[in-house]
Amino acid sequence: MLTSIVGINWGDEGKGRMVDLLSEEQDIVIRYQGGNNAGHTVINERGKFILNLLPSGILRPEVVCVMGNGMAIDLAHLDKETNKLREAGIEISPKNLKISDRAILTMPYHIELDCLEEERLAGEKYGSTRRGIAPVYGDKYLKKAVRAGDLLDLDYLEHRLRGIVAYKSLMIEGMYHAEPVSFDEMFAWLKKYADIFRDYIIDTGVYLSDAVKAGKRIMFEAQLGALRDIDFGIYPYTSSSSTIAAYGPIGAGIPGVKLDRVVGVMKAYSTCVGEGPFTCEWFGEEAEELRRAGGEYGAATGRPRRVGPFDVVASKYGCRVQGADDIALTKIDILSYMKKIPLCVAYDVNGKKTVDFPMGQALNIAKPVIEYMDGWNCDVSACRKKEELPAALLAYVKRIEELTECRVKYISVGAEREAYIQMY
Ligand code: GDP
């Protein structure tokens, strides 16, 4: 059984807690794209954990976690993340963590380039998290990236790194008039992390195809959401990797397999970190109240998130590009304070109503068309069965199902592992 858990919106939908919940039924959990530019927050009986690089399955000792070839891995960050978890009593060893030899490595100069470019863009910036993600994926396609497997042969690594460093220095000096990259520093940096992670690096494609043959239960865990996908998102305010479920098998190293089930995680209202068009955005006191209620501050960066009502146009599009079979609707408990629940049911683009998610300038100028539904005005955080949910909440969910053309299987009413309702 191959299951994928993906974000339907702009990211931060609460994927981490759904992966944590559903990973109970899994043998293997795989991260297949992105780097440490976002974070999953998981709260369970062992504490509160923020995971940037590691698959959320790492919190379950019986699950094997794989960091796939589609990822961009900053080994310094991974070292810190693994040590922090070990301090909290989580065991991490080559037995339960495997790093693809084909995954690209985020280097210190990628982070520097990310910052230099965002500063150059100034008022026009893309809202990068400055973790080096765009520069390292850029290098992947320029064929100038170091890959994890290169650390297994230091002579080969040295040879490759020399050419890459010479190229990067030309770029940093020529374009940004900054200091050139030091080969010695970069080689020493890589050797340090080679010593720490050597035993974790394997051909995860072989490992996973054997696991598929053996009938193992495998889960693909995405970072960010459909609207941050490099192809289908709000380009150029996207991430640099593919956040789409269909990319999962490719980014994991088993491109020939087909997914059995895609669970799309969608928040009961909208949030977005960083720049770019966000049609249903609220401002002022109304926004502050929702932000406070939902604790909407970035897991990786602490930045206050932009907030607004549920966006049907964006979510319907997200469900379609993700090919979602089931939806997990998260954080519905946060809406309990609202007398009337707003829904953005369409966009108005130059006086024309549309429910098809636009791109480019049409998206920039789109205005939200809002519909209101009755609120439920009571605490739902203790509900665990469909029958316990208020009628107004069920009506809100039903309306979302109709408009997004996707069925809601899970509703979460609190951050804790068991705070959810299975609808069918
Ligand atoms: P992710 O990157 O998609 O995992 O999203 P985040 O890390 O931003 O997680 C969402 C945040 O909301 C985390 O702090 C979760 O613990 C919390 N959370 C998730 N589901 C619920 C829910 O149903 N209700 C409440 N109140 N909090 C939730």
Boltz pocket constraint, residues with backbone or C-beta under 6 A from the ligand:
constraints:
  - pocket:
      binder: B
      contacts: [[A, 7], [A, 11], [A, 12], [A, 13], [A, 14], [A, 15], [A, 16], [A, 17], [A, 38], [A, 39], [A, 40], [A, 41], [A, 42], [A, 43], [A, 224], [A, 293], [A, 294], [A, 295], [A, 297], [A, 299], [A, 329], [A, 330], [A, 331], [A, 332], [A, 333], [A, 334], [A, 412], [A, 413], [A, 414], [A, 415], [A, 419]]
      max_distance: 6.0
